[in-house]
Amino acid sequence: MPAPYHQITLAETGARFSCPADERVLIAMERQGLRLLPVGCRGGGCGICRVRVTHGRYHTRKMSRAHVSEADEAAGIVLACRLIPETDLSLRLESKPENDGRRAELWR
Amino acid sequence: MAMTGVLRAGFVQLRVLDMDEAIVHYVDRIGLNMVEKAADGRVYLKCFDEFDRHSVVLREADSPGLDLMAFKVAKDSDLDDFARRIEEAGTAVDQIPAGEQTGVGRRIAFTIPTGHRIDLYAEMERSPDAPQTENPEIWRDEPHGMRARSFDHCLLYGPNTPETVDFFTDVLDFSLTEKVVAPDGGPMIAAWLTCSNKSHEIAFVEHAEPNKFHHASFLLDSWHDVGHAADVIARYDISRDIGPTRHGITMGQTIYFFDPSGNRNEVFSGGHTYYPDHPTRVWSTEQLGRGIFYYEKELNDRFLGVVT
């Protein structure tokens, strides 16, 4: 029987949080009041929470091909809002250049 | 008739990742009515207070975002007049035959400097559940979900905002109701445009990547209904962006949220009324916090940066 929770570790900082086995990683993070990954649409569409899974097994719900190509997916790149853990996971943020620029320097 | 040429934002065609989830969101939650599940997979929807057959078209695809936004013009010959003016402005025009969308007449299609596709059309079938016209009730069937009255406008992100404003004002006879400019005579970085009495029918924000979608907006009756929409969002765990709050720009009372594929939606009430003798209202970037969110007086990165 699978464990009810898995541990999610962010590779850069070592920050950890737990995620229910049937919950999406980004949603579990938000529910605990943590701001460890950027939160956008929460629907696999905007690409802000693009991460690389460096360790662990998982499955995903459908993600925008504009942000995760088939090659990306094969290399472990996913959107954290669509990522459901099957074991403990290690993640690293993998923003795309156009997303990094979205902080809208124009407005500041 | 005082209003001629382009009348209003007529419909929007959006891509969604999962059609079944999208139908629950737009029909059960926002409160649109199902019009048709077409053989080509597209789903047509309408709001209860609209006379025309549909105002939202959903298409399942591998990435969300905007396919096109279409405006209704007053008469068929307007399509030829606008096609000529658009081509004279140096923009190619495609002819879309009647029936490409169910119930819609011929359209002209073109790409504006932001990279978005815009269509114009003159004819759409009247909906069988259109508002009543003889001693009418306030509605035929009791509105459900967030009780959206009508599709109202879109905000789009892309490059070339000043050129796009020139196109809409010079070629399509829109008016610039509000704009945001950088300090010291810097460039225009956001624009709200109307062809009617509404504060905006379409709006643009300057953004490096072309053809991005910020939100499609639906009109509610009242500030109370914005609160009811917030209750629906909370009860059904819909992904919320910000609100209920109010905009300084347009003065609308608003809440923003995302559909299950990440496309942003707004439901709003209120806002100012535009007449063609009104001047453009101008916002500077250092005052933009209250321009966008009048109560919070500060911007949030998600609202500024997250698009599909």
Contacts between the chains, C-beta under 8 A, distances in Angstrom:
chain1	res1	chain2	res2	distance
A	38	B	301	7.9
A	39	B	302	6.8
A	40	B	262	7.3
A	40	B	302	6.0
A	40	B	305	7.8
A	40	B	306	4.1
A	41	B	239	6.2
A	41	B	258	4.4
A	41	B	262	3.3
A	41	B	263	7.6
A	41	B	264	7.0
A	41	B	306	5.8
A	41	B	308	7.0
A	42	B	239	4.0
A	42	B	258	6.3
A	42	B	262	7.4
A	43	B	17	7.5
A	43	B	64	7.5
A	43	B	239	6.0
A	43	B	258	5.4
A	43	B	259	6.7
A	43	B	260	5.2
A	43	B	261	5.2
A	43	B	262	3.6
A	43	B	263	7.8
A	44	B	17	6.1
A	44	B	64	8.0
A	44	B	261	6.8
A	44	B	262	6.0
A	45	B	17	7.1
A	45	B	63	7.6
A	45	B	64	4.1
A	45	B	65	7.7
A	45	B	258	7.4
A	45	B	261	5.0
A	45	B	262	1.9
A	45	B	263	6.3
A	45	B	308	4.5
A	46	B	262	5.1
A	46	B	306	4.6
A	46	B	307	6.5
A	46	B	308	5.8
A	48	B	302	7.9
A	48	B	305	7.4
A	48	B	306	5.9
A	62	B	17	4.6
A	62	B	18	6.1
A	62	B	62	8.0
A	63	B	17	7.8
A	64	B	17	7.0
A	64	B	62	7.3
A	64	B	63	4.2
A	64	B	64	5.9
A	64	B	261	7.8
A	64	B	262	7.0
A	64	B	308	7.2
A	65	B	62	4.1
A	65	B	63	4.9
A	66	B	63	4.0
A	66	B	65	7.4
A	66	B	308	8.0
A	67	B	63	7.7
A	98	B	208	7.0
A	98	B	209	5.2
A	99	B	305	7.7
A	101	B	208	5.9
A	102	B	301	7.9
A	102	B	304	7.4
A	102	B	305	3.4
A	102	B	306	7.3
A	102	B	307	7.8
A	103	B	301	6.1
A	103	B	304	7.6
A	103	B	305	6.0
A	104	B	207	7.9
A	104	B	301	7.7
A	104	B	304	4.4
A	104	B	305	5.7
A	106	B	182	7.2
A	106	B	189	5.1
A	106	B	206	6.0
A	106	B	285	7.5
A	107	B	189	7.5
A	107	B	285	6.0
A	107	B	288	6.1
A	107	B	299	6.3
A	107	B	304	6.1
A	108	B	285	7.8
